[in-house]
């Protein structure tokens, strides 16, 4: 499986550079995935490709380790997912994630 390059899969909306240092690793992931590299508070949403909310994590600062679970703490299935990360100023970034079980 070839890794998805974050630089080519993220879409920045808002202030240039707000999430320019965002790193998501490993991607694809089998056990957990780390989001890091921004300043201030942000909210993170993980969605299926059909737009169903999987995980909603409000008010995180500078980093978050996702255990590849949903809001009910159940493991999610292998597949592709979207993420949306948005800061308090309304700047956001959207991209794709891959989970392999």
Secondary structure as GFF3:
##gff-version 3
##sequence-region A 1 101
A	DSSP	alpha_helix	6	9	.	.	.	ID=ss1
A	DSSP	beta_strand	11	13	.	.	.	ID=ss2
A	DSSP	beta_strand	23	25	.	.	.	ID=ss3
A	DSSP	beta_strand	33	48	.	.	.	ID=ss4
A	DSSP	beta_strand	53	66	.	.	.	ID=ss5
A	DSSP	beta_strand	79	87	.	.	.	ID=ss6
A	DSSP	beta_strand	92	99	.	.	.	ID=ss7
###
